[in-house]
Amino acid sequence: MIIRILMIFLVTILPSVGKAELSYNSGEGDDGLRFVVIEGTFTPSDDLSEFEKVIRSFNPNVIGFDSDGGNIFKAMELGRIIRSNGLATIQLRQLECASACALAFMGGRSRYAEPGSIGVHKSSFSPTTPFNKEEAVSAVQDVTADIIGYMVEMGVNPALLQLAFKTEANDIRYLSGQEMANFGVTLSEGATDTAAISKPSSEAKPYVASRPSVSTSPKQIEPSRATIPVARSGRVRHPKGSVLMKASPNGKAHSLRRFTNGVSVQITGEEDRWYRVTVAGVTGYMHHTWIRVDQFDATPGELRLIQVKSFDNIDEAVSYAMARDLPLAVYLATNGWYAVTIAKPLDKEQALYFTKGLKKEGAIPSDSFVTMGNTYVMKICCGTGSSYGEASSAAGYGK
């Protein structure tokens, strides 16, 4: 299916000079595949109702792009229109999709892009934007939260922003095929089936963080939704150096055997924040906080993080992290909450020392604590420093 789509695009579309406003170039292949290529730069004044008219009248299967980016919010608005109509997105190297365009591309229910065809970079404000420092920082916080929320809604790992931060606003970082697959920017070839997505779908749902679902057999994960990875394996990791496997998911249950840190475990199920595990032929239960899961982004080795706050929604977590002078990071946890931590992992003694000092200075809340972060699933954002220049990069996309 992918090869057929590429052949049609290559035969019928030629790269065009960038336009100052959006336009929609529609076409149809010999076998009936119908497509629309969105050309030009996203601007705040774009009337996307024109795009909706094209969709209704032409009934395309796939959407492509020839755009160097522009306004972030218009790009996300268009991406949501693409998603609500159940359309696929496809991107070729011969055409351009960079900066804010990458966000619009993410709207596809099914997505394919050639390696090197999607570009990202830091964002920047227009030189004429009348922001003082405080207003600019506040704007960056709002934009970052909106982008992260949109990416999660579209099933893309917001950790992609960390990669975008490393490329200046006047440059472009084009993603490799492996990077796009790893971050969920693209879906597998088998998932890109225009026959299955040619009609609007009512199944698209906004992302809702939930506890991981662990079972004895692999689960199918809807590509349209971001999900917490299934915990399948890991190693014992506890501050005291060892744990007692329990006969049932209860701290007061009968102990089966003690296992020291570093011992490999296979995770075969989950119940009420306890993993059902098998270790050296023994099957029992260990609490979520006792295992460093291989599929999660917890700290490596014996390093610790200082957790300073937790929130039940992503917007508040990101806004809190970016409003502080301290370099903070935000992690999605297994319980669906968002943990805000000091960005840099530390060894145990350093973590305890800095926690005590920061509390004494009033820099972090008094209930902050040191943790190995075993329940941290993935890093969502931030951790880039405390200066305005560093914080300003956090919008991640746009021009």
N, C-alpha and C positions, 0 to 999 in steps of 0.2 A: 504493500500500500504506500509506504514512504517513497519507494523508488518511482512509482507512478506519479505521485504528486510532484516530486522534484522534476521529472521529465516535463510535465505540463508547465510548471513555473518557468523553467529554463527556456522553453520554446516560445512562450507567449509574453514574457515580461523582460524588459530591458531596464538596467539601472537608470534612474532619472536624477536630474539635478534637484537638490533639496529645495523645497518650496517654503514660503513664509507662512502658509496656512494649510490646514489639512484638506486633502482631496481623496477621492475614493475611486480607484481604477479597478473595474470588474472585468471578469473574463470567464470563459468556459472552455474546457478541453474537449477533444473529440469524443471522449467516453462519458461526457456529461458532468465531470467534476467542475463545480462552480466555485470561484474564489474572488476575494476582494483584497486589493493591496492598498493599505492606508499610507499615503504619501504626505510629507511635509512636517512642520514643527508644531508641537502642541502649544497652544496659547490659551490664556484664561478666557478669551472671548469666543473660543470655538463653540459652535452650536452643534452638539453631537446628535441632535434630532435628525440631522441630514444623514448621518451614518445609520441610524435606526431605520430611516426610510429606505436606504439602499438595501439593508438586510431584509426588510419586509417585501420589497419589490423583486429583488434578485434571488433571494433564498440561497445564499452561498453555503458551501460546506466548510471552507477554510478561510482564514484571514492571514495575510502577510503584511510586512511593513517595509517602508523605505523612509525612515525618519531618523533624524539626529537627536531627537529628544524634545526638550522644552519643559512646559509646565507639568509638574508632578501630579497635581490634582486632576487635571484633565486626562492625563494618561491613565490614572487609576479609575476615573469615571468611565473611560472607554473600555478598560479591561473588565469592569463589572458588567457593561452592556454585552460584551462578548460572552462572558460567563453565563449571564441570564438567558442568552439565546442558545446555549449549548454548543457553541462553535469551537472548532479546533484552530490553533495558531501554528504557523510554520514560518521559519526564517532561513534564508539563504545567504551565503557570504557575498553573492553578487549585489545584494541589497543591503541597506544600512538599518540597524536597529540598536541604537545606543542611548545611554543615559535614561531619561524618563520613558523612552520607548520600551525598555526592558520590562517596566511595570505593566504596560499595556499588553505585552506579549504574554505575561503570566496569567491573563484572564482566560486563556484557552482551557476548555474542559480536557482537551488532549493537546499536547505540545511537542513539536519537533523542531530542532534547530541544528544546522550544520555547525561543527566546531569552528569557533572564531567568528560567529555571526551575531552574537549578543555582547554588547559592551556596557561596562559599568564604570563609575568613578565617583569621587566626592561631589557634593553639591556646592553651590555658591549662590550668594545673593547678587542681584544686579547692582552695579556700582551706583545707580541712582536711587536704590531703595533707601527710604528715609528712616533707617533703624539706628538707634543708639545701641550700645553694647548690651544693656539689659534687655531691650526689646528683641534684639537679634537672638540672644540665648533662649529667650522664651519661645520665639518662633521656631528655632531649631528643635526644641523639645517637642512642640506640637507636631511638627512635620515628621519627626522621627517616629513618634508614637503612631501616627497615621500610616506611615509606610510599613512599619512592623505589623500592625494589625491587618493591613491589606495583604501582605505577603503570607501571613499565617492563614488568612481566609482563603487564599488561592492555593494553599498546599505547598508553599515554598519555604524553605528553612531560612528564617531571618538572619542566621549567622552569615549569610551571603554579604550582608552589609559590612562585616568586618573586612572582607576582601576588598570591597569598594572603597573603604576608608584609605587604603594604601595607595590609591591612584589619585593624583591631583585633578582638580576640576578642569584644567586645560589639557588633560590627557585622557585616554580611554584604555581600559583594561578589557580585552576581549576574552571571553571565557572558553576554556577547552570543553570538549565533549564530556569528559569525565567530571569536570567541575559542575557543569550544568545538570548532569544526572545526579551527582551527590547532593546538590542543594535542592533538587526537585524543580529546577527551572524547566527541564524537559522531562517527558515521560518515556517509557520504553516504547520501542517500535510497535510491539504488539498491542499497546494501548492506543496507538494512533490509528483509529479505524474510522474513516469518515462515514462509513455506512451506519455506524452505531451512534453518531453524534450529529447527523444531518438535521435533526429536528430538535427544537428547544427541549431542554430537560428540566423537570421539576425537582430533580434529586439534589441539585446543588444546595449545600447548606453552609452557613458560616461556621468557622472553626470554633469548637468549644473544647477547651482543655479538659482532659479527663484522665483518670488513673489508667495505668497500662492494663491491657487485657492479656493475660498470659495463659496459654493453653498447651496441651501436649502436642498439638499439631499446628503447622503454620497457618496464620490467618491472612485472608485477603484484605488489603488495605485500599480503600477507595482513593484513587489518585487525586480526587478533587478536595480531599481533606488532609490537613496536617495531623499526624497522629504521633503519640509517644511511642517510640520503638518498643517492640516486644522484648522483654528481658529474657534471655535464653541461657546466658552463661556469665560467670564472673569469678571473683576471688573473695575470700573472707577478708574483711578489713574493719577492724574495730579498735578504738582508742586504747582498750585494755590489752590488746594483743591476741585475744582468742575469744571464741564464743561457744555457747552450749547449744547444740541442735536440739530442738524441742519435738516432742511426739505429736503435738497439735499446735495450731496457730494461737498460742497463748503463752505469755511470759511465765506463768505459774505452772505450765504443763510439765510432765515428766521429761527430764533431760536424757537424751540418747547417747550423746558423745560430744567431747570437746574438740574443736578444730582451731588451729592457730592461723594467724594472718598469713595470707598468701596461698592458702589451699584452694585449689580450683573446685568450683561447684557448677553443676548443671541445674538450671531452673526449669521446672516442669509445670508450674502452676502458681496461682496467687490467690490469697484469701485474706481480706481485711488487713492489708498492709503487711502480710507475711508471705514470703516466698516458699513454695514447696520445692525442696532441693534434694538432689542426690549427690553424695560425697563419698568416694571410696566404697561404693556399694551400699551405703546407708542412706535411707530416705527419711526425711523429716522436714522441719520448718525452721527458717531463719527470718528475722525481721528485715524489712527493707533497709534499715539503717546499718545493717551488719555486713552488707555485700557491696563491693565495687563492681557494678554491672558493666560488662564489656561494651554493651550497646549504648551506654550513656556517656555524657561528657564530664563526668566527675573528675576531680583532681587526680593526677597520677601519683603512684607510690604512696608515701606516708604524708604528703603535703596536706595542709589545712587551708580553709578559707574562713574569713570572718564574716558571718552573716549579720547584717545590720537592720534589715527590715524585710517584711514579706507582704505581698499584696495579692488580692484575689482577681486582679485584672491587669492586663499588660500596660494600658495607658498610664495608670498611676505609678506602676513600677518604673517605667522608663522615665517619666517626668521627674520622679524622685531622684533617680540615679544621676540624671543630667543636671539637676539643679544644685547638686552639692559640689564643693570644691575638691572633695576627695575623688580619686579615680575609682569608680564603682562599676560593677558588672551586674547583669540581670540574667538569672537562670530560670528556665521552666523546670518545676519540680514534679515528682511523680504524683503528687496529690492535686495537680492542676493549678497550684498557686505559683507566684513568681517571687523568687528569692533575690534580694539585692545584697551583694557582698562587696567587700574590698576586692578590687580586681585581681591583685597579684596573689597567687598561692604562696604560702610560707611554710617553713617547717614548724613543728609544734611549739618550740620555745619562742621563736620569733612571733608566732601568731598570738600566743598568750601575752607576751610582753607588749605588743602593739595594741592589743585589745584593751589591756589595762590602762595604757597611756592615753589612748583615744577617748576612752570613757571618762577619764579624769579631766581631760580638756573639754569635755562636752561635745566632741566632734562626732560621736556616734551615740545612739540611744543606750541607756543603761542596761537594757535587756539583750544587747548584742552578744553573740556567742561564737565560739570557735567550732568548726565542723569539718569533717572530712568530705562532706558534700556527696555522700553516696547516693542520695535521692535526687541529685541534680541531673536532669535529663539532657538538656542542651543549653548552651550559652546563647542568649537572645541578642544582647547588645552591649555596647559601651566598653568600659575598661580601656579607653584611649587616653586618659589623662584629664587634668582639671582646667587647663587654660582655655580661653575663649576660642583660640584658633583651632585647637583639637576638637572642642565640642562642636564647632561649626561644621565639621566634616560629617557629623553623625546623621545628617539627612540622607546621605548615601547615594541618592539618585537626583537627577534633574540638572538644570543648568541655570 
